[in-house]
């Protein structure tokens, strides 16, 4: 039987040397010894691997540091300018866990949720493809599993590659050299944008920004800076994200007819793997019905499942695939999705299909 200690160790082995690797290995030992980690995680011993208890705990711990509740630990966090070696860090972290048992137990109830602005890159490339093939430059953008809705601001980010660029050059968020392969931009205008999520995060609040930041690994400085820049854009241009399941929300959004000459783009990234089978089927049904009534592009950045280890409750994934399924009544008759490329979970770099 796989224990939480096994899961902590397994995850640690996938990480580079650094704070999280060191802490996860120490936490595995502490859990086995019946220490504070066992006390905090006592109700999660039988949780499936997909619950990623280790990430929930690490995020809860990082929130204590980010909120300055335990500011002395910042010396270990590279994203906060810390340069202290993680060797022996457990002796400083273990007392902190003991002081915050109840808070960290509550943190385990918060499912991992990121809003990777780097995923705007494949969204943009998918948009270019859909606009070019449809001939429709007015875009209504709808995102499923939108979190805080940061990627709905794709047109307000500066994204560039070899010989091309899109978005305002003055944007706080600059994503350059993010596509491996040739890209030909096409003009488009986002006329409307909205998202849904089961538990949307309000990027305008301190708590919302704190939660998003806490799930970024502190050694990933480029992700930390991308998020910081995207939050600055969101502060100037807030986006509505509704609390709702994907299928029912999408049905409501697609019920009224779109404006003439408008392309509806439905977008999601690294979220379908968390949906129950019936939700996937329901969402697919809503999209199929909409294709008969309006020009619509389904842009997806999702990882196909390789292995479903039911005994372990864990899954292994290939790199995500960027696909576009475009339908225009009377012009394009519901073709199969087109594979544009593959991409890491954080959205960059996008490797275009040859």
C-alpha positions in Angstrom: 0.0 0.0 0.0 1.3 3.4 -1.0 1.5 5.8 2.0 1.7 9.6 2.2 5.4 9.2 2.9 5.8 7.3 -0.3 4.0 10.1 -2.2 6.2 12.8 -0.6 9.3 10.9 -1.6 8.2 10.2 -5.1 7.3 13.8 -5.7 10.6 14.9 -4.2 12.6 12.7 -6.6 11.0 14.6 -9.5 12.2 18.0 -8.2 15.6 19.7 -8.5 17.8 20.0 -5.5 16.3 22.8 -3.4 13.9 23.7 -0.6 10.9 21.7 -1.7 12.9 18.5 -2.4 14.5 18.8 1.0 11.3 19.5 2.9 9.3 16.8 1.2 12.0 14.2 2.1 12.0 15.4 5.7 8.2 15.4 5.8 8.2 11.8 4.6 10.4 10.8 7.5 8.4 12.8 10.0 5.1 11.2 8.8 6.5 7.8 9.3 7.8 8.7 12.7 4.4 9.9 13.8 5.5 13.5 14.0 3.8 16.8 13.3 3.2 16.0 9.6 1.3 12.9 10.7 -0.7 15.1 13.0 -1.5 17.6 10.3 -2.3 15.0 7.6 -4.1 12.5 9.9 -7.4 12.7 7.9 -5.6 12.4 4.5 -3.8 9.1 4.9 -6.1 7.3 2.5 -6.4 10.2 0.0 -5.8 9.3 -3.6 -2.6 10.4 -5.2 -4.6 12.8 -7.4 -5.3 14.9 -4.2 -1.6 15.7 -4.1 -1.6 16.3 -0.4 2.1 17.2 -0.5 1.4 20.3 -2.7 -1.5 21.4 -0.5 0.7 21.3 2.5 3.6 23.1 0.8 1.3 25.8 -0.4 -0.2 26.3 3.1 3.3 26.6 4.5 4.3 29.1 1.8 1.2 31.2 2.6 2.5 31.5 6.2 5.7 33.0 4.8 4.2 35.1 2.1 1.8 36.7 4.6 4.7 37.4 6.9 3.2 35.2 9.6 6.5 33.4 9.7 8.8 35.9 8.0 12.1 34.3 9.3 11.6 31.5 6.8 11.8 33.8 3.8 15.6 33.3 3.8 14.9 29.8 2.3 12.5 31.0 -0.5 14.3 32.1 -3.7 11.1 33.8 -4.9 11.4 36.1 -1.9 15.1 36.8 -2.4 16.2 34.0 0.0 19.6 32.5 -0.6 20.0 30.2 2.5 20.9 26.6 1.8 18.0 24.2 2.3 20.4 21.7 4.0 19.2 21.4 7.6 16.1 23.6 6.9 13.8 21.1 8.5 15.0 22.2 12.0 13.6 25.6 11.3 10.4 24.5 9.5 9.3 21.7 12.0 8.6 24.2 14.9 6.6 26.3 12.4 4.4 23.4 11.5 3.9 22.7 15.2 2.8 26.3 15.8 0.3 26.2 12.9 -1.3 22.7 13.0 -4.8 23.9 12.7 -4.1 26.4 9.9 -2.2 23.8 8.0 -5.0 21.2 8.4 -7.3 23.8 6.9 -4.8 24.4 4.1 -5.2 20.8 3.1 -8.8 21.5 2.2 -7.6 23.9 -0.5 -7.1 22.1 -3.8 -4.1 23.0 -5.8 -5.0 25.8 -8.2 -2.7 27.7 -10.5 -3.4 30.3 -13.1 -0.3 30.0 -15.4 -0.1 33.1 -17.6 2.3 31.2 -19.8 -0.7 29.3 -21.1 -1.7 32.4 -23.0 0.9 31.5 -25.6 -0.9 28.4 -26.8 -4.2 30.2 -26.5 -2.9 33.0 -28.8 -1.6 30.5 -31.4 -4.9 28.7 -31.3 -6.7 32.0 -31.8 -4.5 32.9 -34.7 -5.4 29.6 -36.4 -9.1 29.9 -35.7 -9.4 33.5 -36.9 -7.3 32.8 -40.0 -9.4 29.7 -41.1 -12.8 31.2 -40.2 -12.1 34.7 -41.5 -13.8 36.1 -38.4 -11.7 38.6 -36.5 -14.2 39.5 -33.8 -13.8 37.1 -30.9 -16.0 36.2 -27.9 -13.6 34.4 -25.5 -15.0 31.9 -23.0 -12.7 30.0 -20.6 -13.6 26.8 -18.7 -11.7 26.2 -15.5 -10.5 29.8 -15.6 -9.3 30.1 -12.0 -8.7 33.9 -11.7 -9.2 34.5 -15.4 -5.7 35.7 -16.2 -5.4 34.0 -19.5 -8.6 35.7 -20.7 -6.3 38.8 -20.9 -4.3 37.3 -23.7 -4.6 40.4 -25.9 -3.2 42.6 -23.1 0.1 40.5 -22.8 3.1 41.1 -25.0 3.9 37.7 -26.7 6.7 37.4 -29.3 8.8 34.9 -31.2 11.2 34.8 -34.0 10.2 37.7 -36.3 6.7 38.3 -34.8 4.9 39.8 -31.9 1.4 40.5 -30.6 0.0 42.6 -27.8 1.1 45.9 -26.3 4.9 46.3 -26.0 4.3 48.2 -22.8 2.5 45.3 -21.1 4.0 44.3 -17.7 3.9 40.7 -18.9 6.3 39.9 -21.7 6.4 36.3 -23.0 9.2 36.1 -25.6 10.8 33.2 -27.4 7.8 31.2 -26.2 7.1 29.3 -29.5 9.3 26.8 -31.2 8.3 27.1 -34.9 7.0 29.7 -37.3 4.0 31.8 -36.3 2.1 34.2 -38.5 0.0 36.6 -36.5 -3.5 37.7 -37.7 -5.4 40.7 -36.4 -8.3 40.0 -34.0 -10.4 41.9 -31.4 -11.8 40.4 -28.2 -15.3 41.8 -28.0 -16.3 39.9 -24.9 -14.5 37.7 -22.3 -15.8 35.7 -19.4 -14.8 32.5 -17.5 -16.1 29.9 -15.1 -14.5 27.8 -12.3 -15.9 25.6 -9.5 -13.9 27.8 -7.1 -12.9 31.1 -8.8 -10.2 33.2 -7.3 -10.6 36.9 -7.2 -7.3 38.3 -8.3 -8.3 41.8 -7.0 -8.1 40.6 -3.4 -5.0 40.1 -1.2 -6.3 36.6 -0.4 -6.7 35.7 -4.0 -3.2 36.9 -5.0 -1.8 35.1 -2.0 -3.5 31.8 -2.9 -2.3 31.9 -6.5 1.2 32.7 -5.5 1.4 30.0 -2.9 1.0 27.3 -5.4 4.0 28.5 -7.5 7.1 26.6 -6.5 9.6 29.1 -5.0 12.5 27.9 -7.2 10.5 28.7 -10.4 11.4 32.3 -10.5 10.2 32.8 -14.1 6.7 31.5 -13.1 6.7 33.7 -10.1 7.6 36.8 -12.2 5.0 35.9 -14.9 2.3 35.6 -12.3 3.3 38.9 -10.7 3.2 40.7 -14.0 -0.2 39.1 -15.0 -1.7 40.1 -11.7 -0.6 43.7 -12.4 -2.5 43.5 -15.8 -5.5 42.0 -14.1 -5.6 44.8 -11.5 -6.1 47.3 -14.4 -8.4 45.0 -16.4 -10.5 42.8 -14.2 -12.3 39.8 -15.8 -15.5 38.2 -14.6 -15.2 34.5 -13.6 -18.4 32.8 -12.5 -18.6 30.0 -9.9 -20.2 27.2 -12.0 -19.5 23.8 -13.5 -18.2 23.9 -17.1 -21.1 22.2 -18.9 -24.0 24.1 -17.3 -22.2 27.5 -17.5 -21.2 26.9 -21.2 -24.8 26.0 -22.1 -26.0 29.2 -20.6 -23.3 31.3 -22.3 -24.0 29.7 -25.7 -27.8 29.8 -25.5 -28.3 33.3 -26.9 -27.1 33.7 -30.5 -23.7 35.3 -31.0 -23.5 38.7 -32.8 -23.2 38.4 -36.5 -19.5 38.1 -37.7 -18.4 36.9 -34.2 -16.3 33.8 -33.6 -16.9 32.2 -30.2 -13.7 30.7 -28.8 -14.1 28.2 -26.0 -10.8 27.6 -24.3 -9.4 25.5 -21.4 -6.0 24.3 -20.3 -4.9 21.5 -18.0 -8.3 21.2 -16.4 -10.2 18.4 -18.2 -8.1 15.8 -16.4 -9.9 16.8 -13.2 -13.4 16.6 -14.6 -15.6 13.6 -14.0 -16.4 11.6 -17.1 -20.0 12.8 -17.1 -18.9 16.4 -17.1 -16.6 15.8 -20.1 -19.5 14.2 -22.0 -21.9 17.0 -21.0 -19.5 19.7 -22.1 -18.8 17.9 -25.4 -22.5 17.7 -26.0 -23.0 21.4 -25.4 -20.2 22.2 -27.9 -21.6 19.8 -30.5 -25.0 21.5 -30.3 -23.5 25.0 -30.6 -21.5 24.1 -33.7 -24.8 23.7 -35.6 -25.8 27.2 -34.7 -22.8 29.5 -34.7 -19.2 29.9 -35.7 -17.2 28.3 -32.8 -13.7 27.3 -32.1 -12.8 24.9 -29.3 -9.2 25.5 -28.3 -7.8 23.0 -25.8 -4.4 22.6 -24.1 -4.8 19.2 -22.4 -2.7 16.2 -21.4 -3.9 12.8 -22.7 -3.9 10.1 -20.0 -1.2 7.5 -20.5 -1.7 5.4 -17.3 -4.6 5.3 -14.9 -3.2 3.4 -11.8 -6.4 2.8 -10.0 -4.6 1.0 -7.1 -2.5 4.1 -6.5 -5.0 6.7 -7.6 -2.3 8.4 -9.6 -1.9 9.2 -13.3 0.9 9.7 -15.7 0.5 12.3 -18.5 2.2 13.1 -21.8 3.0 16.7 -22.6 -0.1 18.7 -23.2 -1.5 18.9 -26.8 -2.7 22.1 -28.3 -5.7 21.4 -30.5 -8.3 23.5 -32.3 -11.7 22.3 -33.5 -13.3 24.9 -35.7 -16.9 24.9 -37.1 -18.6 27.6 -39.2 -22.1 26.7 -40.3 -22.4 26.5 -44.0 -18.6 26.7 -44.5 -16.7 24.3 -42.2 -18.6 21.1 -41.3 -17.6 20.1 -37.8 -14.1 18.8 -38.6 -12.0 16.8 -36.2 -9.6 18.7 -33.9 -6.4 19.9 -35.5 -3.2 19.3 -33.5 -1.1 22.5 -33.6 1.7 21.4 -31.2 2.7 20.1 -27.8 3.5 22.1 -24.7 4.6 21.7 -21.1 2.0 22.2 -18.4 3.0 25.7 -17.7 2.4 26.8 -21.3 5.8 27.6 -22.6 7.6 26.8 -24.7 5.0 25.7 -27.3 6.5 23.3 -29.8 4.6 23.5 -33.1 3.7 20.4 -35.0 5.7 19.9 -38.2 
